[in-house]
């Protein structure tokens, strides 16, 4: 019955009561299966569907669909509707290099609980976007996955904190007969991004002792932006002004007008940036030395070398008890490139406005330059490098207590350690190299005070030798760590007492745990030492305990009720936070082929460790100065984009986030091999913790200062207090902090269909799933206007619909799968930036996009097979958006320019049963 157990709930992956690929299609009706433990419940259940929809994705489906990484698999899920970081995300490179997330229902990666074999694993030790902790799914070994189970909706009554949007449970292989070797090689049709993956899985059974073990090796070469024509140059930009060459060397006066270096000066720099530096002009500003090609100094795919190991051990005692241990280890070296290093004058107090009085020219100036690959010693010297070490172990005992009770007592430990090294420029040394010693101060007629230097402009335009560059360059190294430990005892009784519909099932659990993290930054990085980089430290821990119980009641042959309750308590820094949650579910089968179901649950999330313990720190960002734009009567506020200092600090007085969710739907199997499911979902999250958004604060500040909003409103009072301006009104900084935001809600429908058809030329399996989000609303403060995240100029970037479908053909030794996905429309950049003009006559939307994969498999015999998969067979590139003027001119959260990828995989099994 093992194959059927693997597919106990086929909601979107296999749908309904169909068995896994390769098994016989069952007759209509409820299948009576051996009891198995499933995501969403601790009670063994003998039915293929329960009160809440659970998606199951098997290893066979992963391979057939052409996916080669866990993030790719999760991105294909229609319920995964949030905007996350890609491998070329600048935010990811700055804050969490190499890590990738899952974001169920678009409620944020920190609201999805990620488990491996039903156990919590340590968070990525650096915070997502510098804010919240999250689980990195990129290091989970895809070659060791037996299946992935995904439960969406509030599940804290079963799993405790974090399960607000849902749970993703990776089930690794625990049964192996024989030895299986898998080898996969991949490349792109446009060149670059080659990959290699090899895994070996084996095991043995020596009487009482059995073991399963596997090893996976990974290699991914980087794919550079300059290797793709859609983003290798500023000439790829959609507007003429955005096509101006990048400012490699720049001097301006106090009014930001460019000081012309002259054609000869730029010609002398022509060898820089691989021969692309030139005399360039930017409309309304003037001439400078720039490069249209230096924009492509970034990676689309990171370089990765890694290994994953896994072992599952068992020992059976005479009394029927069993000792078990699951061990997982990973080691990965990553390298990625965000950009070349650069410099502008930064004062000792971190002020980066950069203006100074130059005695050599008798005027106030601003200097800025980027360092070319020739100066840096090659792009490899500018890459962010990360070494990641993961280790998880769970061990314990399980067995029977009397005739009806079973127990499991376990200890779990999981840790994640990294060494992350960012290239930096030492501000004081670079200032001295280009400007010399400060000679005093100068006060202009408006009482503005500037430092004085005697700086020959020729210093700015002289390429540095490697020795000169090395003298001002360094790497800032962080060694972050995170850890989670849990001791748990679970008691179950599948036959607690008799009811009209069968025997009631019961489970109870008690947990004790501790969680900690420490960023361990370079001490110099928490000072104003590196140019445009002042980070915060963060470290802390908390203890927790929890008790929970779950009851399943078959009240009638056709009607089941399940209820669960849990209480969690967290203690940290003198704070005690306790929260009770509960859930309930109904299953009604009016006829054998129809299941009507519903569920309701409450959930919570304890305040995130980094939200609580983040120390004070700054980083540099940029945003439009909407107040100055409005005062000047500007037509396009993007012309008022300013660099600014964003300051941030944790908040130890945060309340827990809470949510309620419910679902209702049905699973219908009207004919042999045909299954349809429809489920409504509704999640209401309150007191959500988020950092304040800089652009939103600046918009609010402008409206509040200019009378467009009530200056006495909570939003106005807060926004004005967060913005810092210089004495002459220039925008300098914005202070953000984590706060409990009033509310975020989302609701919609998930639909799934599966049909298996036998013909004379083989079996065909059709499957499809679709998610439509009716509403996704956000309210920043109680009393504020509720924002529709799908509205024009909302500032949000999520799709209303996602769809995936596949058709598989199986005939003897051959099988083939065509997989397609549809991503619903997204806002244009102007709409995302909240600057779209409804009177322009243009559309505020990017139309829906489609991608197709195809795979072909041939079995030489029952122990060897060869597979060929092509991902993105039409070589579709990101859609054009005429408003997306920032590089790389498309939305990296949803698209990339990797293009068509071709993978060849060979699998061979020595001994054991057939593949």
C-alpha positions in Angstrom: 0.0 0.0 0.0 3.0 2.3 0.1 2.4 3.9 -3.3 -1.2 4.8 -2.3 0.1 6.2 1.0 2.4 8.5 -0.8 -0.5 10.0 -2.6 -3.0 10.1 0.2 -4.1 13.6 -0.7 -4.0 14.7 -4.3 -5.4 18.2 -4.3 -3.5 20.0 -6.9 -0.7 17.7 -7.9 -2.6 14.5 -8.6 -6.1 15.5 -7.5 -8.6 13.4 -5.8 -8.5 9.7 -5.2 -6.3 8.7 -8.1 -3.2 6.7 -7.2 0.4 7.8 -7.9 1.8 7.6 -11.4 2.3 4.1 -12.5 -0.4 2.6 -10.1 -3.7 1.3 -11.4 -6.6 3.7 -11.5 -8.9 2.9 -8.7 -12.7 2.4 -9.0 -14.8 5.3 -7.8 -15.4 5.6 -4.1 -13.4 6.0 -1.0 -10.2 3.9 -0.9 -9.5 2.1 2.4 -5.8 2.6 2.9 -3.3 1.6 5.5 -3.0 4.3 8.1 -0.4 6.9 7.3 0.6 10.2 9.0 -0.1 13.2 6.9 0.6 16.9 6.9 -2.2 18.7 8.6 -2.8 16.1 11.3 -0.9 14.0 13.8 -3.6 11.4 13.8 -3.1 8.4 11.4 -6.0 8.5 8.9 -7.3 5.9 6.4 -8.7 8.3 3.8 -7.1 10.0 0.9 -8.7 13.4 1.6 -9.4 15.4 4.7 -11.3 18.5 5.8 -8.5 20.9 4.6 -7.0 20.7 1.1 -3.4 19.5 1.0 -1.2 19.6 -2.1 1.1 16.6 -2.7 3.9 16.9 -5.2 5.9 13.6 -5.7 9.5 13.2 -6.8 8.2 11.7 -10.1 6.1 14.8 -10.8 9.1 17.1 -10.1 11.2 15.3 -12.6 8.5 15.1 -15.2 7.8 18.8 -15.0 11.4 19.6 -15.6 12.2 21.3 -12.3 15.8 21.1 -11.1 15.6 23.0 -7.8 13.2 23.3 -4.8 12.6 27.0 -5.4 11.5 26.2 -9.0 9.1 23.6 -7.7 7.5 25.9 -5.1 7.4 28.8 -7.6 5.2 26.7 -9.8 2.6 26.2 -7.1 -0.5 28.3 -7.8 -0.9 29.0 -4.0 2.6 30.5 -3.9 1.5 34.0 -4.8 4.0 36.3 -3.0 6.8 38.4 -4.3 10.1 36.9 -3.3 13.8 37.4 -4.0 15.3 35.9 -7.1 19.0 35.1 -7.5 19.6 38.5 -9.1 17.7 40.5 -6.5 19.8 43.4 -5.2 18.0 43.1 -1.8 19.0 39.4 -1.6 22.6 40.2 -2.4 22.7 42.8 0.3 20.9 40.9 3.0 20.6 37.2 2.4 23.0 36.1 -0.4 22.1 32.8 -2.0 18.9 32.2 0.0 15.4 31.8 -1.5 11.9 31.7 0.0 8.4 30.4 -0.3 5.5 32.8 0.2 2.1 31.1 0.4 -0.8 33.4 -0.3 1.4 36.4 -0.6 1.5 37.0 3.1 5.3 37.1 3.4 7.9 34.3 3.6 8.0 34.5 7.4 4.3 33.5 7.6 4.9 30.1 5.9 6.2 27.3 8.2 8.7 25.1 6.5 9.3 21.6 7.8 11.6 18.7 6.8 10.1 15.3 7.8 7.6 17.1 9.9 10.3 18.9 12.0 11.2 22.6 12.2 14.6 23.5 10.7 16.8 26.5 11.5 16.1 29.8 9.8 18.5 31.4 7.4 20.7 33.3 9.8 20.5 36.6 7.9 17.1 38.4 7.8 14.9 38.7 4.7 15.3 42.2 3.3 17.2 43.1 6.5 14.0 42.6 8.5 12.5 39.2 9.3 13.9 35.7 9.8 12.8 33.1 7.2 13.5 29.6 6.1 15.9 29.1 3.1 14.5 26.5 0.7 17.4 26.6 -1.7 19.5 24.2 0.3 16.9 21.4 0.6 18.2 18.6 -1.5 15.8 18.0 -4.4 17.3 14.6 -5.2 16.4 13.3 -1.7 12.8 14.4 -1.7 10.1 11.7 -1.8 7.3 14.1 -1.8 6.3 17.7 -0.8 3.1 18.2 1.1 1.6 21.7 1.3 -1.2 22.8 3.6 -2.5 26.3 3.1 -4.3 28.3 5.8 -3.9 28.8 9.6 -2.4 25.6 11.2 -1.1 26.8 14.5 -3.4 24.5 16.4 -1.3 21.6 15.0 2.2 23.2 14.5 2.3 26.3 16.7 3.8 29.6 15.6 4.5 30.6 12.0 1.8 28.6 10.3 -0.4 31.6 9.4 -0.3 31.2 5.6 0.3 27.5 5.7 2.8 24.7 6.0 5.3 23.2 3.5 6.5 19.8 4.6 9.4 18.2 2.7 9.3 14.4 3.2 12.7 12.9 2.4 13.3 9.3 1.3 13.1 6.7 4.1 12.7 3.5 2.2 15.3 2.4 -0.4 16.0 -1.0 -1.8 19.1 -1.3 -3.9 21.4 1.6 -4.9 20.2 4.4 -7.2 22.5 6.8 -9.0 21.2 9.9 -10.6 23.2 12.2 -12.8 21.9 15.4 -14.5 23.7 17.9 -16.7 22.1 21.1 -17.8 22.8 24.1 -20.0 21.0 27.0 -21.6 20.4 27.4 -25.3 21.6 31.0 -25.2 24.9 29.9 -23.4 26.0 30.1 -19.8 24.5 28.8 -16.6 25.8 25.2 -17.0 24.9 22.9 -14.1 25.6 19.4 -12.9 23.9 17.3 -10.2 24.7 13.8 -9.0 23.0 11.9 -6.3 23.4 8.4 -4.9 20.8 6.8 -2.6 21.2 3.4 -0.9 20.4 1.5 2.3 20.5 -1.8 4.0 18.4 -3.9 6.3 20.4 -6.0 8.8 17.7 -7.5 10.9 16.8 -5.2 13.6 18.9 -2.3 12.2 18.1 -0.6 8.9 19.4 2.5 7.3 18.8 4.7 4.3 21.5 7.2 3.2 22.1 9.5 0.3 24.6 12.0 -1.0 23.9 14.8 -3.5 26.6 16.9 -5.2 25.6 20.2 -7.0 27.5 22.5 -9.3 26.1 25.6 -11.0 28.2 28.0 -13.0 27.2 31.7 -12.8 25.1 33.3 -15.6 26.1 36.9 -16.0 23.8 39.7 -17.0 26.1 40.7 -19.9 25.5 37.3 -21.4 21.9 38.2 -22.1 21.0 40.8 -24.8 17.9 42.0 -23.0 19.9 43.3 -20.0 23.6 43.7 -21.1 23.4 47.4 -21.8 21.6 50.6 -20.8 20.6 50.7 -24.5 18.0 48.0 -23.5 16.1 50.5 -21.4 12.6 51.3 -22.6 12.9 55.1 -22.7 15.5 57.5 -24.3 16.5 59.1 -21.0 17.0 55.7 -19.3 19.3 54.7 -22.2 21.9 57.2 -21.2 25.2 55.6 -20.4 25.9 54.7 -16.8 27.8 57.4 -14.9 31.2 55.7 -14.4 32.9 59.1 -13.5 30.8 62.1 -12.4 31.4 65.6 -11.1 28.5 68.0 -10.4 28.1 71.5 -8.9 25.9 72.2 -6.0 22.8 72.4 -8.3 23.6 68.9 -9.6 24.5 70.2 -13.0 27.2 68.0 -14.5 30.7 69.5 -14.8 31.9 68.6 -18.3 35.1 66.6 -18.2 35.7 67.1 -21.9 36.0 64.6 -24.8 39.7 64.1 -24.3 39.4 63.1 -20.6 36.8 60.4 -21.4 38.8 59.2 -24.4 41.7 58.6 -22.1 39.4 56.2 -20.1 38.2 54.3 -23.2 40.0 51.1 -22.1 38.0 50.9 -18.9 34.8 48.7 -18.6 36.0 46.4 -21.3 36.5 49.3 -23.8 33.0 50.8 -23.3 33.8 54.0 -21.4 32.9 57.0 -23.5 32.0 60.7 -23.5 28.3 60.7 -22.7 25.5 63.1 -22.1 22.4 63.0 -20.0 19.6 65.3 -21.0 19.0 68.4 -18.8 22.2 67.5 -16.8 25.2 67.6 -19.0 28.3 65.6 -20.0 30.2 63.0 -18.1 32.3 59.8 -18.7 30.1 56.8 -18.7 29.6 53.3 -20.0 26.5 51.7 -21.4 27.9 48.2 -20.8 29.0 48.4 -17.1 25.3 48.0 -16.1 25.7 44.2 -16.9 28.2 43.5 -14.1 25.8 41.2 -12.2 24.8 37.6 -12.0 21.4 36.2 -13.0 22.2 32.8 -11.7 24.6 32.4 -8.8 27.7 30.2 -8.8 27.2 27.3 -6.5 29.2 24.3 -5.4 27.6 22.1 -2.8 27.0 18.8 -1.2 24.1 17.4 0.8 24.0 14.3 2.9 21.1 12.5 4.5 20.7 9.4 6.6 17.6 7.8 8.2 18.4 5.1 10.8 16.2 2.6 12.6 16.7 -0.1 15.3 13.8 -2.4 16.4 13.7 -3.7 19.9 12.2 -7.0 21.1 9.2 -5.3 22.7 8.2 -3.6 19.5 9.7 -0.2 20.3 12.0 1.5 17.8 14.9 3.9 18.0 15.2 6.3 15.1 17.5 9.0 13.9 17.3 11.3 10.9 20.4 13.3 10.0 20.8 15.9 7.3 24.0 17.9 6.5 24.8 20.4 3.8 27.8 22.4 2.7 27.5 25.0 -0.1 29.8 27.7 -1.5 28.0 30.4 -3.4 29.2 33.5 -5.3 27.0 36.2 -6.8 27.5 39.7 -8.1 25.3 42.6 -7.5 27.5 45.4 -8.9 30.9 46.8 -9.0 32.1 48.8 -6.0 31.8 52.6 -6.1 32.7 55.7 -4.1 31.4 59.1 -3.2 32.5 61.3 -0.3 31.1 60.0 2.9 31.6 62.0 6.1 32.8 60.5 9.3 29.3 60.7 10.7 27.9 58.7 7.7 26.5 61.7 5.8 26.6 60.8 2.2 25.4 64.0 0.5 28.9 64.3 -0.7 29.2 68.1 -1.4 32.4 69.9 -0.6 34.1 73.2 -1.4 37.0 72.6 -3.8 39.8 75.1 -3.6 41.2 73.9 -6.8 38.1 75.0 -8.8 36.6 77.6 -6.3 33.2 76.0 -6.2 31.0 73.5 -4.4 31.2 70.1 -6.0 30.1 66.5 -5.8 32.3 63.6 -6.9 31.3 60.0 -7.6 32.8 57.1 -9.5 32.5 53.4 -10.0 35.5 51.1 -10.1 35.9 49.1 -13.3 36.7 45.4 -13.5 40.2 46.4 -14.7 40.8 48.3 -11.5 39.3 45.6 -9.3 41.3 42.8 -10.8 38.3 41.2 -12.5 34.7 40.7 -11.7 35.4 37.7 -9.6 37.0 40.0 -7.0 33.7 41.9 -6.8 31.5 38.9 -6.0 29.7 38.4 -2.8 30.8 35.0 -1.4 28.9 32.8 1.0 29.7 29.5 2.7 26.7 27.8 4.1 26.7 24.9 6.5 23.5 23.2 7.6 23.0 20.4 10.1 19.8 18.8 11.4 19.3 15.7 13.6 16.2 14.2 15.1 16.5 11.1 17.3 14.2 9.4 19.7 12.1 6.3 20.4 8.6 5.3 19.4 6.5 2.3 20.2 3.3 1.0 21.8 1.8 1.7 25.3 -0.6 -1.1 26.0 -3.0 -2.3 23.3 -4.2 1.0 21.8 -1.7 3.8 22.6 1.4 4.7 20.7 4.1 7.1 21.7 7.0 9.0 20.1 9.6 10.8 22.2 12.1 12.9 20.2 14.9 15.4 20.4 15.6 17.7 17.4 18.4 20.0 16.7 18.9 22.1 13.6 21.5 24.8 12.9 22.5 27.0 10.0 25.9 28.7 9.9 27.3 31.0 7.2 30.3 33.0 6.4 29.3 35.8 4.1 31.9 38.2 2.6 30.9 41.4 0.8 33.4 43.6 -1.1 33.6 47.1 0.3 35.3 50.4 -0.1 36.9 51.9 3.0 35.3 55.4 3.1 38.1 57.4 4.8 40.9 55.8 2.7 39.0 56.5 -0.5 38.3 60.1 0.6 42.0 60.7 1.2 43.0 59.1 -2.1 40.7 61.2 -4.2 40.3 64.4 -2.2 43.3 64.7 0.0 43.2 66.1 3.6 40.3 68.3 4.7 41.5 71.9 5.0 38.7 73.3 7.1 35.1 74.4 6.4 33.4 76.9 4.1 30.1 78.7 4.7 28.1 80.0 1.7 25.7 82.9 1.5 22.8 80.7 2.6 24.7 79.5 5.7 25.3 76.0 4.3 28.5 74.6 5.7 30.8 72.4 3.5 34.2 70.7 4.2 37.1 72.2 2.2 39.4 70.1 0.0 42.0 71.1 -2.6 41.2 68.3 -5.1 42.5 68.3 -8.6 39.7 66.9 -10.8 42.4 64.8 -12.6 42.4 62.6 -9.5 38.8 61.5 -10.2 39.5 60.6 -13.8 42.7 58.6 -13.3 42.3 54.8 -13.4 43.6 53.1 -10.3 46.4 50.6 -10.3 45.6 47.3 -8.7 47.7 48.3 -5.7 45.9 51.5 -5.3 42.5 49.8 -5.5 43.5 47.1 -3.0 44.6 49.9 -0.6 41.1 51.3 -0.3 39.2 48.0 -0.7 38.3 45.3 1.8 35.8 42.6 2.5 33.4 42.8 5.4 32.8 39.3 6.8 29.8 38.2 8.8 29.5 34.8 10.5 25.8 34.5 11.3 24.3 31.5 13.0 20.8 30.3 13.8 19.6 27.3 15.8 16.4 25.6 16.9 16.1 22.8 19.5 12.9 20.9 20.4 12.0 18.1 22.8 8.7 16.5 22.0 6.4 13.8 23.3 3.4 12.6 21.3 0.7 10.1 22.3 -1.8 8.8 19.8 -4.7 6.4 19.9 -6.4 5.6 16.7 -9.2 3.6 18.4 -10.0 5.8 21.4 -13.7 4.8 21.5 -16.4 3.6 19.1 -18.7 6.0 17.3 -21.5 5.3 14.7 -19.1 6.0 11.9 -16.1 4.1 13.3 -13.4 4.6 15.9 -12.4 8.0 17.2 -8.8 9.0 16.9 -6.8 11.1 19.4 -3.4 12.7 19.6 -1.7 14.8 22.2 1.7 16.4 22.2 4.0 18.4 24.5 6.9 20.4 23.3 9.8 22.3 24.9 12.2 24.3 22.7 14.7 27.0 22.4 15.5 29.2 19.4 18.4 31.6 18.8 20.2 33.6 16.2 23.2 35.9 16.0 24.3 38.0 13.0 27.9 38.3 14.2 28.7 41.1 11.8 32.1 42.6 11.1 32.5 45.1 14.0 33.6 47.7 11.5 30.4 47.3 9.5 28.4 48.6 12.5 30.3 51.9 12.3 30.7 54.5 9.5 33.7 52.7 8.1 32.7 51.3 4.8 31.3 53.5 2.1 27.4 53.5 2.1 27.2 50.6 4.6 26.4 50.8 8.2 24.7 47.7 9.4 23.1 46.6 12.6 23.9 43.7 14.9 21.3 41.4 16.0 21.3 38.4 18.4 18.8 36.9 20.8 17.1 33.7 21.9 13.8 32.6 23.4 12.4 29.6 25.1 9.0 28.1 24.4 6.7 25.3 25.5 3.5 24.0 24.1 0.8 21.5 24.6 -1.7 20.4 22.0 -4.5 17.8 21.5 -6.4 16.7 18.4 -9.5 14.6 18.1 -11.1 13.0 15.1 -14.7 11.9 15.4 -16.5 9.7 12.8 -20.0 10.6 13.8 -21.5 8.7 10.9 -20.4 6.6 8.0 -20.6 9.7 5.9 -19.7 12.4 8.4 -16.4 13.1 10.2 -15.6 16.0 12.6 -12.0 16.9 13.7 -11.0 19.4 16.3 -7.6 20.5 17.6 -6.4 22.9 20.3 -3.0 24.2 21.3 -1.4 26.6 23.8 2.1 28.0 23.1 4.1 30.2 25.4 7.3 32.2 24.5 9.7 33.8 27.0 12.4 36.3 26.0 14.0 39.4 27.5 11.5 39.5 30.4 8.5 39.1 28.1 6.0 36.3 28.3 3.7 35.7 25.4 1.1 33.0 25.5 -1.4 32.2 22.8 -4.1 29.6 22.5 -5.2 28.5 19.0 -7.8 26.0 17.8 -9.1 24.5 14.6 -11.9 22.3 13.4 -12.9 20.5 10.3 -15.9 18.8 8.7 -16.0 16.0 6.1 -19.3 14.9 4.6 -19.7 12.2 1.9 -23.3 12.2 0.8 -22.3 9.7 -1.9 -19.1 7.6 -2.3 -17.8 9.8 -5.1 -18.3 13.2 -3.5 -16.6 14.7 -0.5 -17.9 18.0 0.9 -15.5 19.6 3.4 -14.7 22.7 5.4 -12.2 23.9 8.0 -11.7 26.8 10.3 -8.6 27.7 12.3 -6.9 30.3 14.3 -3.1 31.0 14.2 -0.5 33.2 15.5 3.2 34.1 15.1 5.4 35.1 17.9 7.4 38.3 17.3 10.2 37.5 14.9 13.6 37.3 16.6 15.2 40.0 14.3 12.2 42.2 14.6 12.7 42.1 18.3 16.5 42.1 18.7 17.8 44.1 15.7 20.3 46.7 16.8 20.4 50.2 15.4 21.8 50.4 11.9 21.7 52.3 8.7 21.7 51.4 5.1 21.5 53.5 2.0 18.5 53.4 -0.3 16.8 55.8 -2.7 13.3 57.1 -3.1 11.4 59.9 -4.7 11.2 63.1 -2.7 7.4 63.7 -3.2 7.3 66.8 -1.0 9.9 68.7 -3.0 8.4 67.4 -6.2 5.0 68.8 -5.3 6.5 72.1 -4.1 8.4 72.6 -7.4 5.3 71.6 -9.4 7.2 68.7 -11.0 5.5 66.6 -13.6 7.5 63.4 -13.0 8.5 62.8 -9.4 11.0 60.1 -10.6 13.2 63.1 -11.5 13.3 63.8 -7.7 14.8 60.5 -6.8 17.2 61.0 -3.9 19.7 58.8 -2.1 18.9 58.7 1.6 19.8 57.0 4.8 17.3 54.5 6.1 17.7 53.8 9.9 16.2 50.8 11.6 16.1 49.3 15.1 14.2 46.4 16.6 11.2 46.6 18.9 10.9 44.4 22.0 7.4 45.5 22.7 5.8 43.8 19.7 2.6 41.9 20.0 2.1 38.5 18.4 0.5 38.4 14.9 -2.8 36.6 14.8 -5.0 35.2 12.1 -8.2 33.3 11.4 -8.8 31.3 8.2 -11.5 29.1 6.8 -11.9 27.0 3.8 -14.9 25.2 2.2 -15.1 23.1 -0.9 -15.6 19.7 -2.4 -13.7 16.8 -4.1 -15.8 15.0 -6.8 -14.9 11.8 -8.7 -17.7 11.4 -11.1 -16.0 8.8 -13.3 -13.2 6.4 -13.2 -9.9 8.4 -13.4 -11.6 11.8 -13.2 -11.3 14.0 -10.1 -12.3 17.6 -9.6 -11.7 19.8 -6.5 -12.9 23.3 -5.7 -12.0 25.0 -2.4 -12.6 28.6 -1.2 -10.0 30.0 1.2 -10.2 33.0 3.4 -7.3 34.3 5.7 -7.6 37.3 7.9 -4.3 38.4 9.6 -4.2 41.1 12.2 -1.4 42.9 14.1 1.0 41.9 11.3 4.6 43.0 11.9 6.4 44.8 9.1 9.0 47.5 8.7 7.6 50.8 7.5 7.9 51.3 3.8 10.2 54.3 2.8 8.2 55.4 -0.3 4.9 55.2 1.6 6.3 57.3 4.4 7.5 60.0 1.9 4.2 60.0 0.1 2.4 60.4 3.4 4.8 63.1 4.5 4.1 65.1 1.3 0.3 64.8 1.6 0.4 65.7 5.3 2.6 68.8 4.9 0.7 70.1 1.9 -2.8 69.6 3.2 -3.7 66.5 1.2 -4.3 64.5 4.4 -5.3 65.3 8.0 -2.1 66.4 9.7 -3.5 65.2 13.0 -4.2 61.7 11.8 -2.1 58.8 13.2 -0.5 58.3 9.8 0.5 62.0 9.4 1.9 62.3 12.9 3.9 59.2 12.4 5.2 59.9 8.9 6.4 63.5 9.6 8.3 62.3 12.7 10.2 59.7 10.6 11.6 62.0 7.9 14.8 63.9 8.4 15.7 66.9 6.3 18.7 69.2 6.2 18.4 72.9 7.2 17.9 73.8 3.5 15.1 71.2 3.1 17.0 68.5 1.4 15.8 64.9 2.1 18.4 63.2 4.3 17.0 60.1 6.0 13.9 58.1 6.9 13.6 56.1 10.2 11.8 52.8 10.0 10.9 50.3 12.7 8.9 47.1 12.9 5.4 47.7 14.1 2.2 45.7 14.5 0.2 46.6 11.4 -3.5 46.5 11.7 -4.7 44.0 9.1 -4.0 42.0 5.9 -6.6 39.7 4.3 -6.8 37.5 1.3 -9.5 35.2 -0.1 -10.1 33.3 -3.2 -10.6 29.9 -4.9 -8.3 27.0 -5.6 -9.5 24.6 -8.4 -7.8 21.3 -9.4 -8.6 18.7 -12.0 -7.1 15.4 -12.9 -8.2 12.9 -15.6 -6.6 9.6 -16.5 -7.5 8.2 -19.9 -6.4 4.8 -21.2 -6.1 4.4 -25.0 -4.7 2.0 -27.5 -1.5 4.1 -27.8 -1.0 4.5 -24.0 -2.3 6.2 -21.0 -2.9 10.0 -20.9 -2.9 11.9 -17.6 -4.4 15.4 -17.7 -4.0 17.6 -14.6 -4.5 21.3 -13.9 -4.8 23.7 -11.0 -5.8 27.3 -10.8 -5.8 29.9 -8.0 -7.9 33.0 -8.3 -7.6 35.6 -5.5 -10.8 37.6 -5.2 -9.3 40.1 -2.7 -6.0 40.9 -1.0 -6.3 43.9 1.2 -3.9 45.7 3.4 -4.4 48.3 6.2 -1.4 50.0 7.7 -2.9 51.5 10.8 -6.4 51.1 12.4 -8.5 53.9 11.0 -6.5 54.2 7.8 -8.0 53.5 4.4 -7.9 49.8 3.4 -5.6 49.3 0.4 -6.5 47.0 -2.4 -3.3 45.2 -3.4 -4.7 44.6 -6.9 -5.6 48.3 -7.5 -3.8 50.6 -9.9 -1.0 52.5 -8.1 -1.3 50.2 -5.0 2.4 49.7 -4.6 2.0 46.0 -4.5 3.3 43.4 -7.0 1.2 40.2 -6.8 -0.8 38.4 -9.4 -4.5 37.8 -9.0 -4.3 34.4 -10.9 -1.9 31.6 -11.3 -2.5 28.5 -13.4 -0.5 25.3 -14.1 -1.5 22.3 -16.3 0.2 19.2 -17.7 -0.5 16.3 -19.9 1.5 13.1 -19.5 1.7 10.2 -22.0 2.8 6.8 -20.8 3.3 3.8 -23.1 5.6 0.9 -22.2 9.2 2.2 -22.0 8.3 5.7 -23.1 6.7 8.6 -21.3 6.4 12.3 -22.0 5.1 15.3 -20.2 4.1 18.8 -21.4 3.8 21.2 -18.6 2.5 24.8 -18.9 2.1 27.7 -16.4 0.3 30.9 -16.6 1.1 33.9 -14.5 -1.7 36.5 -14.3 -1.3 40.1 -15.1 1.0 42.2 -12.9 1.3 46.0 -12.5 3.6 48.0 -14.6 6.5 49.6 -12.9 4.7 53.0 -12.8 1.7 51.4 -11.1 4.0 49.5 -8.7 5.8 52.8 -8.0 2.4 54.5 -7.5 3.1 57.0 -10.3 0.8 55.8 -13.1 -1.3 58.5 -14.7 -4.8 57.2 -15.3 -5.3 59.9 -18.0 -2.3 58.8 -20.0 -4.3 56.3 -22.1 -1.7 53.6 -21.3 -2.4 50.3 -19.6 -1.3 50.0 -15.9 -0.9 46.2 -16.4 1.6 43.7 -17.9 -0.5 41.0 -19.6 -0.5 37.4 -18.5 2.6 35.4 -19.4 3.0 31.7 -20.3 5.8 29.3 -20.0 6.0 25.7 -21.2 8.3 22.8 -20.2 8.6 19.4 -21.9 10.2 16.2 -20.8 10.8 12.8 -22.5 11.8 9.6 -20.7 12.9 6.2 -21.9 13.4 3.2 -19.8 16.1 0.9 -21.1 14.9 -1.7 -18.6 13.3 -1.7 -15.2 16.6 -0.5 -13.6 17.7 2.3 -15.9 16.2 5.3 -17.6 17.2 8.4 -19.6 15.3 11.6 -19.4 15.5 14.8 -21.4 13.8 17.9 -20.2 13.5 21.4 -21.8 12.4 24.2 -19.5 10.9 27.2 -21.2 10.8 25.5 -24.6 9.7 28.7 -26.4 12.6 30.6 -24.9 10.2 33.3 -23.6 11.9 36.3 -22.1 10.5 38.8 -19.6 7.6 40.9 -21.0 8.3 44.4 -22.1 7.2 47.2 -19.8 7.8 50.7 -21.3 7.7 52.2 -17.8 10.3 49.9 -16.2 13.2 52.3 -16.5 15.3 50.9 -13.6 17.8 48.2 -14.5 17.3 45.4 -15.5 14.1 46.8 -17.1 11.8 44.0 -15.9 10.4 42.6 -12.7 13.1 40.3 -11.2 10.6 39.0 -8.6 8.7 37.1 -11.3 10.9 36.9 -14.4 14.5 36.3 -15.6 16.4 36.2 -18.9 17.8 32.7 -18.4 15.7 31.5 -21.4 15.5 27.9 -22.6 17.3 25.4 -20.3 18.1 21.8 -21.4 18.7 19.0 -18.9 19.8 15.4 -19.6 19.4 13.0 -16.7 20.4 9.3 -16.4 19.2 7.1 -13.6 20.5 3.6 -12.8 19.5 1.3 -10.0 21.6 -1.6 -8.8 19.6 -4.3 -7.2 16.2 -4.0 -5.6 12.8 -3.6 -7.3 12.2 -1.7 -10.5 12.5 2.0 -10.7 
